[in-house]
Amino acid sequence: SSDNVNFRVHKSILAMVSPFFKDLLSLPQPFHSEFVNGLPVVQFSESSELLKCLLSILYPVHTVMPNSFDKVLYFLATCQW
């Protein structure tokens, strides 16, 4: 996230529920890819709050929604990729 919060997720779940993640995760990784605790890192410019909302919709967990109108608009714009 843009505020340096990491999320541990499963590639298979993200690829199953999102064509965007399926395509992203199928791309070859650069030789000097970043790793944290032995796991590959994919950088996003969005905040951890927005990514948490997005992941809660994609993942089979309790959904978390943004708490302001501006954040909802930003969230919806991000979902239109």
C-alpha positions, -999 to +999 in steps of 0.1 A: +000+000+000+010+036-003+014+038+035+036+007+036+011-018+051+015-053+037-014-077+032-009-115+030-032-129+005-035-161-016-028-159-053-053-186-061-082-168-044-074-134-060-070-150-094-103-168-090-124-138-081-107-110-102-095-110-138-073-081-129-054-101-103-054-132-125-036-113-152-013-094-128-002-126-110+004-145-142+030-119-154+067-130-150+083-113-120+115-092-125+148-107-114+151-082-085+116-086-072+109-075-036+102-101-010+090-099+026+095-130+048+102-150+016+069-139+000+067-118-032+055-082-029+032-064-054+033-026-049+001-006-051-003+031-050-036+029-030-038+033+007-041+004+031-076+015+040-088+013+004-070-020-002-085-035+029-120-026+016-112-041-018-098-073-003-127-077+020-150-078-010-128-102-030-119-124+000-145-146+018-145-124+049-166-097+065-169-068+041-154-034+052-167-003+035-150+032+034-163+056+061-167+088+040-182+098+007-149+109-007-134+075+002-163+057-014-158+076-046-121+068-046-129+032-039-154+030-068-129+047-091-103+021-082-127-008-088-132+004-124-096-006-135 
